[in-house]
Amino acid sequence: MKRPNTFKRYLKMIRPFDWIIVGGLFIAAFIPYLIFGIHENQQQATASQQVLTAVVTHDGHEVYRKRLTGHTGTSHFTYRDKDGDWNKIEVKGAGIAITEANCQDQVCVRRGRITKPGQTIVCLPHKLLIAIKSNKGDSNTGGMVTE
């Protein structure tokens, strides 16, 4: 006696409306991809109009400011405080990073280069904060009011 093919048996169990539901769910799975793609294109269009500035503050007081938009080449800045703590800051292209520091944990150095509005680098032992600010308040800054 020959066994019937199980795949054919399952195909007989599927009704035409089931195919409509499966097709609809398949199409619905791509809707977020389309929405996020459109949103990303809109953000890139507004990003070209932004002027980004890196602001370095120590204990709440601004010590250095560098415009990142249109910056070419490499700029170096070393911040030293009265306690002998120091951080070497490098601005390369449109990004900024702490390349060296004499703090023990080196979290600020490992953070790497930042390039987008709202991103920060923090050196807690030295109370140093680097933040990228934009001239336009948009969703990239996480609701942060920028200068």
Contacts in CASP RR format, 6 or more apart in sequence:
PFRMAT RR
TARGET T0000
AUTHOR 0000-0000-0000
METHOD contacts of the structure
MODEL  1
MKRPNTFKRYLKMIRPFDWIIVGGLFIAAFIPYLIFGIHENQQQATASQQ
VLTAVVTHDGHEVYRKRLTGHTGTSHFTYRDKDGDWNKIEVKGAGIAITE
ANCQDQVCVRRGRITKPGQTIVCLPHKLLIAIKSNKGDSNTGGMVTE
43 138 0 8 1.000
43 139 0 8 1.000
43 140 0 8 1.000
46 136 0 8 1.000
46 138 0 8 1.000
47 140 0 8 1.000
49 136 0 8 1.000
50 69 0 8 1.000
50 117 0 8 1.000
50 134 0 8 1.000
50 135 0 8 1.000
50 136 0 8 1.000
50 138 0 8 1.000
51 67 0 8 1.000
51 69 0 8 1.000
51 134 0 8 1.000
51 135 0 8 1.000
52 67 0 8 1.000
52 68 0 8 1.000
52 69 0 8 1.000
52 94 0 8 1.000
52 115 0 8 1.000
52 117 0 8 1.000
52 132 0 8 1.000
52 133 0 8 1.000
52 134 0 8 1.000
53 65 0 8 1.000
53 66 0 8 1.000
53 67 0 8 1.000
53 68 0 8 1.000
53 69 0 8 1.000
53 132 0 8 1.000
53 133 0 8 1.000
53 134 0 8 1.000
53 135 0 8 1.000
53 147 0 8 1.000
54 64 0 8 1.000
54 65 0 8 1.000
54 66 0 8 1.000
54 67 0 8 1.000
54 68 0 8 1.000
54 91 0 8 1.000
54 95 0 8 1.000
54 96 0 8 1.000
54 130 0 8 1.000
54 131 0 8 1.000
54 132 0 8 1.000
54 133 0 8 1.000
55 62 0 8 1.000
55 64 0 8 1.000
55 65 0 8 1.000
55 130 0 8 1.000
55 131 0 8 1.000
55 132 0 8 1.000
55 133 0 8 1.000
55 147 0 8 1.000
56 62 0 8 1.000
56 63 0 8 1.000
56 64 0 8 1.000
56 65 0 8 1.000
56 77 0 8 1.000
56 79 0 8 1.000
56 89 0 8 1.000
56 128 0 8 1.000
56 129 0 8 1.000
56 130 0 8 1.000
57 63 0 8 1.000
57 128 0 8 1.000
57 129 0 8 1.000
57 131 0 8 1.000
58 79 0 8 1.000
58 81 0 8 1.000
58 126 0 8 1.000
58 127 0 8 1.000
58 128 0 8 1.000
58 129 0 8 1.000
59 127 0 8 1.000
60 127 0 8 1.000
60 129 0 8 1.000
63 79 0 8 1.000
64 77 0 8 1.000
64 79 0 8 1.000
64 89 0 8 1.000
66 75 0 8 1.000
66 77 0 8 1.000
66 91 0 8 1.000
66 96 0 8 1.000
68 91 0 8 1.000
68 93 0 8 1.000
68 94 0 8 1.000
68 95 0 8 1.000
68 96 0 8 1.000
68 115 0 8 1.000
68 132 0 8 1.000
69 94 0 8 1.000
70 93 0 8 1.000
70 94 0 8 1.000
71 91 0 8 1.000
71 93 0 8 1.000
71 94 0 8 1.000
71 95 0 8 1.000
72 93 0 8 1.000
73 92 0 8 1.000
73 93 0 8 1.000
74 90 0 8 1.000
74 91 0 8 1.000
74 92 0 8 1.000
74 93 0 8 1.000
75 90 0 8 1.000
75 91 0 8 1.000
75 92 0 8 1.000
76 88 0 8 1.000
76 89 0 8 1.000
76 90 0 8 1.000
76 91 0 8 1.000
77 88 0 8 1.000
77 89 0 8 1.000
77 90 0 8 1.000
77 91 0 8 1.000
78 86 0 8 1.000
78 87 0 8 1.000
78 88 0 8 1.000
78 89 0 8 1.000
79 86 0 8 1.000
79 87 0 8 1.000
79 89 0 8 1.000
79 128 0 8 1.000
80 86 0 8 1.000
81 126 0 8 1.000
84 102 0 8 1.000
85 101 0 8 1.000
85 102 0 8 1.000
85 103 0 8 1.000
85 125 0 8 1.000
85 126 0 8 1.000
86 101 0 8 1.000
86 102 0 8 1.000
87 98 0 8 1.000
87 100 0 8 1.000
87 101 0 8 1.000
87 103 0 8 1.000
87 108 0 8 1.000
87 123 0 8 1.000
87 126 0 8 1.000
87 128 0 8 1.000
88 98 0 8 1.000
88 99 0 8 1.000
88 100 0 8 1.000
88 101 0 8 1.000
89 96 0 8 1.000
89 97 0 8 1.000
89 98 0 8 1.000
89 99 0 8 1.000
89 130 0 8 1.000
90 96 0 8 1.000
90 97 0 8 1.000
90 98 0 8 1.000
90 99 0 8 1.000
92 113 0 8 1.000
94 115 0 8 1.000
95 113 0 8 1.000
95 114 0 8 1.000
95 115 0 8 1.000
95 132 0 8 1.000
96 113 0 8 1.000
96 114 0 8 1.000
96 115 0 8 1.000
96 121 0 8 1.000
96 130 0 8 1.000
96 132 0 8 1.000
97 111 0 8 1.000
97 112 0 8 1.000
97 113 0 8 1.000
97 114 0 8 1.000
97 121 0 8 1.000
98 108 0 8 1.000
98 109 0 8 1.000
98 111 0 8 1.000
98 112 0 8 1.000
98 121 0 8 1.000
98 123 0 8 1.000
98 128 0 8 1.000
98 130 0 8 1.000
99 109 0 8 1.000
100 109 0 8 1.000
101 108 0 8 1.000
101 109 0 8 1.000
101 123 0 8 1.000
101 126 0 8 1.000
103 123 0 8 1.000
103 125 0 8 1.000
103 126 0 8 1.000
104 125 0 8 1.000
105 124 0 8 1.000
105 125 0 8 1.000
107 122 0 8 1.000
107 123 0 8 1.000
107 124 0 8 1.000
108 121 0 8 1.000
108 122 0 8 1.000
108 123 0 8 1.000
108 126 0 8 1.000
108 128 0 8 1.000
111 121 0 8 1.000
111 122 0 8 1.000
112 121 0 8 1.000
114 120 0 8 1.000
114 121 0 8 1.000
114 130 0 8 1.000
114 132 0 8 1.000
115 132 0 8 1.000
116 132 0 8 1.000
116 140 0 8 1.000
117 132 0 8 1.000
117 133 0 8 1.000
117 134 0 8 1.000
117 138 0 8 1.000
117 140 0 8 1.000
117 141 0 8 1.000
117 146 0 8 1.000
118 131 0 8 1.000
118 132 0 8 1.000
118 133 0 8 1.000
118 134 0 8 1.000
118 140 0 8 1.000
118 141 0 8 1.000
118 142 0 8 1.000
118 144 0 8 1.000
118 146 0 8 1.000
119 131 0 8 1.000
119 132 0 8 1.000
120 129 0 8 1.000
120 130 0 8 1.000
120 131 0 8 1.000
120 132 0 8 1.000
121 129 0 8 1.000
121 130 0 8 1.000
122 128 0 8 1.000
122 129 0 8 1.000
122 130 0 8 1.000
123 129 0 8 1.000
133 141 0 8 1.000
133 144 0 8 1.000
133 146 0 8 1.000
133 147 0 8 1.000
134 140 0 8 1.000
134 141 0 8 1.000
134 146 0 8 1.000
135 146 0 8 1.000
135 147 0 8 1.000
136 146 0 8 1.000
137 143 0 8 1.000
137 144 0 8 1.000
137 145 0 8 1.000
137 146 0 8 1.000
END
